[in-house]
Amino acid sequence: MMKPYTYFIFMLSCSLIISLLVAAEAQNGPIAVENWFSKLPNAKEKLTKLHFYFHDIVSGKKPTAVPVARANSTFASPTYFGLVSVIDNPLTAGPRPKSQIVGRAQGITGYSSFKELSLLMTLNLVFTSGEYNGSTLTVVGYNPFTQQYREMPIVGGSGVFRLARGLATAQTAKFNRRTGNAVVEYNVMVLHY
């Protein structure tokens, strides 16, 4: 049986945690968003630069990119046309897999060309640490991943990045031909309020 003092501390802690969760939920609720939009005409647009590494793991016991659909002709195609994957790739501060995780790239990629190795990327960059924790950026675009640099548009965001627009520039930092795993360096320039 719990002592009265211990019980009091336990209940106080639970109450505080519930209050913080409710407050966090209220920041994203419809009233909070409406209030944010009412202040928008007086808000100044900001430019934020982000740098991180995207780890695309397609092999091993815990792949982060998993094929979910393909056409009958996909594997006869030199460009894998029609192969669709769902991804939940770690985003890290450095190029090594053990670097600090700053978020996840979650979404769908599809091989979308008959003539070249390229993807249609539809991703949410979900930030899980630091000042952008809980915020997202949405990337939708063409990724000809055999080119040195690829430019993809940022078409929106949430949290700190509400009404975001900008560009993500990707460059392959490491590619393992045997496993198919890749590390891609991203530089993001995003305008938001």
C-alpha positions as CSV (number, residue, x, y, z in Angstrom):
1,M,0.0,0.0,0.0
2,M,1.2,3.5,-0.9
3,K,2.0,6.0,1.8
4,P,-0.2,9.2,1.7
5,Y,2.8,11.4,0.8
6,T,3.9,9.0,-2.0
7,Y,0.3,8.8,-3.3
8,F,0.1,12.6,-3.3
9,I,3.3,13.0,-5.3
10,F,2.2,10.3,-7.7
11,M,-1.2,12.0,-8.3
12,L,0.4,15.4,-8.7
13,S,2.9,13.9,-11.2
14,C,0.0,12.3,-13.2
15,S,-2.0,15.5,-13.1
16,L,1.0,17.5,-14.4
17,I,1.7,15.0,-17.2
18,I,-2.0,15.1,-18.3
19,S,-2.0,18.9,-18.2
20,L,1.1,19.1,-20.4
21,L,-0.4,16.6,-22.9
22,V,-3.7,18.6,-23.1
23,A,-1.7,21.8,-23.6
24,A,0.4,20.3,-26.3
25,E,-2.8,19.0,-28.0
26,A,-4.4,22.4,-27.7
27,Q,-1.5,24.1,-29.6
28,N,-2.5,22.0,-32.7
29,G,-6.2,22.2,-32.2
30,P,-8.6,24.1,-34.6
31,I,-8.9,27.2,-32.3
32,A,-5.1,27.5,-31.9
33,V,-4.6,27.1,-35.7
34,E,-7.3,29.7,-36.4
35,N,-5.6,32.1,-33.9
36,W,-2.3,31.5,-35.7
37,F,-3.8,32.4,-39.0
38,S,-5.4,35.5,-37.7
39,K,-1.9,36.8,-36.8
40,L,-0.5,35.8,-40.2
41,P,-0.9,39.2,-42.0
42,N,1.5,40.8,-39.5
43,A,3.9,37.8,-39.5
44,K,7.4,38.1,-41.1
45,E,8.5,35.3,-43.3
46,K,11.7,33.4,-42.2
47,L,14.3,31.4,-44.1
48,T,15.5,28.2,-42.4
49,K,18.4,26.1,-43.6
50,L,18.5,22.4,-42.6
51,H,21.2,19.8,-43.1
52,F,20.8,16.1,-42.4
53,Y,21.4,12.6,-43.8
54,F,18.7,10.3,-45.0
55,H,19.4,6.5,-44.5
56,D,17.7,4.3,-47.1
57,I,18.0,0.7,-45.8
58,V,16.6,-1.8,-48.3
59,S,18.3,-4.9,-47.1
60,G,19.0,-6.8,-43.8
61,K,16.7,-7.8,-41.0
62,K,15.2,-4.3,-40.5
63,P,14.8,-2.5,-43.8
64,T,13.3,1.0,-43.7
65,A,12.2,1.0,-47.3
66,V,9.9,-1.9,-48.2
67,P,8.4,-2.7,-51.7
68,V,4.6,-2.9,-51.5
69,A,3.6,-3.0,-55.2
70,R,4.9,-3.7,-58.6
71,A,3.7,-4.2,-62.2
72,N,4.2,-7.6,-63.8
73,S,6.8,-6.0,-66.1
74,T,8.7,-4.2,-63.3
75,F,11.7,-6.6,-63.0
76,A,12.0,-6.9,-66.8
77,S,12.4,-3.1,-66.9
78,P,15.9,-1.7,-66.8
79,T,14.5,1.2,-64.7
80,Y,12.3,-0.9,-62.4
81,F,9.3,1.1,-63.7
82,G,6.2,0.5,-61.6
83,L,8.0,-0.5,-58.3
84,V,6.4,1.3,-55.3
85,S,7.9,1.3,-51.8
86,V,6.8,2.6,-48.4
87,I,9.6,4.2,-46.4
88,D,10.3,5.2,-42.8
89,N,14.0,6.2,-43.1
90,P,16.0,7.7,-40.2
91,L,17.3,11.2,-40.6
92,T,20.5,11.9,-38.8
93,A,22.8,14.8,-38.0
94,G,25.8,13.0,-39.5
95,P,26.4,10.5,-42.2
96,R,27.0,7.5,-39.9
97,P,24.0,5.3,-38.9
98,K,24.9,5.9,-35.2
99,S,24.7,9.7,-35.6
100,Q,22.0,11.6,-33.6
101,I,18.6,10.9,-35.1
102,V,16.8,14.2,-35.9
103,G,13.7,12.7,-37.5
104,R,12.2,10.3,-40.0
105,A,11.4,10.4,-43.7
106,Q,8.1,8.7,-44.1
107,G,6.2,8.2,-47.3
108,I,6.0,6.5,-50.7
109,T,8.5,6.3,-53.5
110,G,7.8,4.9,-56.9
111,Y,10.0,4.2,-59.9
112,S,8.3,6.5,-62.5
113,S,10.3,6.5,-65.7
114,F,10.7,4.1,-68.7
115,K,14.0,5.8,-69.7
116,E,16.0,6.5,-66.5
117,L,16.4,5.4,-62.9
118,S,14.2,8.0,-61.1
119,L,11.7,8.1,-58.4
120,L,8.6,10.1,-57.6
121,M,9.1,11.0,-53.9
122,T,6.1,11.8,-51.7
123,L,7.6,12.2,-48.2
124,N,6.9,13.8,-44.9
125,L,10.1,14.8,-43.1
126,V,9.0,14.3,-39.5
127,F,11.4,16.1,-37.0
128,T,11.7,14.4,-33.6
129,S,14.4,16.4,-31.8
130,G,15.6,19.9,-31.2
131,E,13.8,23.1,-31.9
132,Y,11.8,21.5,-34.8
133,N,10.6,18.5,-32.7
134,G,7.0,17.7,-33.8
135,S,7.2,19.7,-37.0
136,T,7.1,18.4,-40.5
137,L,8.0,19.3,-44.1
138,T,6.4,17.7,-47.1
139,V,8.5,16.9,-50.2
140,V,6.9,15.9,-53.4
141,G,8.9,15.6,-56.6
142,Y,11.1,14.0,-59.2
143,N,14.3,12.3,-57.9
144,P,16.7,11.2,-60.7
145,F,18.9,9.5,-58.1
146,T,21.8,8.6,-60.4
147,Q,22.5,12.3,-60.9
148,Q,25.0,14.0,-58.5
149,Y,22.5,16.6,-57.3
150,R,18.7,16.4,-57.2
151,E,16.4,19.2,-56.4
152,M,12.9,18.5,-55.0
153,P,10.2,21.0,-53.9
154,I,9.1,21.5,-50.4
155,V,5.3,22.0,-50.8
156,G,4.1,22.4,-47.2
157,G,4.7,21.7,-43.6
158,S,3.3,21.7,-40.1
159,G,4.2,23.0,-36.6
160,V,7.1,25.5,-36.9
161,F,6.9,25.0,-40.7
162,R,3.2,26.0,-41.3
163,L,2.8,27.2,-44.9
164,A,6.3,26.2,-45.8
165,R,7.7,26.3,-49.3
166,G,11.2,25.7,-50.5
167,L,13.7,23.3,-52.0
168,A,15.5,20.2,-50.8
169,T,18.8,19.4,-52.5
170,A,19.9,15.8,-52.3
171,Q,23.3,14.2,-53.0
172,T,24.2,10.6,-52.5
173,A,26.9,10.4,-49.8
174,K,27.3,6.6,-49.8
175,F,25.9,3.8,-51.8
176,N,26.5,0.0,-51.3
177,R,26.1,-1.8,-54.7
178,R,25.9,-5.2,-52.9
179,T,23.1,-4.3,-50.5
180,G,21.4,-1.4,-52.2
181,N,21.6,0.7,-49.0
182,A,22.3,4.4,-49.4
183,V,23.0,7.5,-47.3
184,V,21.8,10.7,-48.9
185,E,22.9,14.2,-47.8
186,Y,20.1,16.7,-47.7
187,N,20.4,20.5,-47.7
188,V,17.0,22.2,-47.3
189,M,16.1,25.8,-47.8
190,V,12.6,26.6,-46.5
191,L,10.5,29.8,-46.2
192,H,7.9,29.8,-43.5
193,Y,6.2,32.0,-40.9
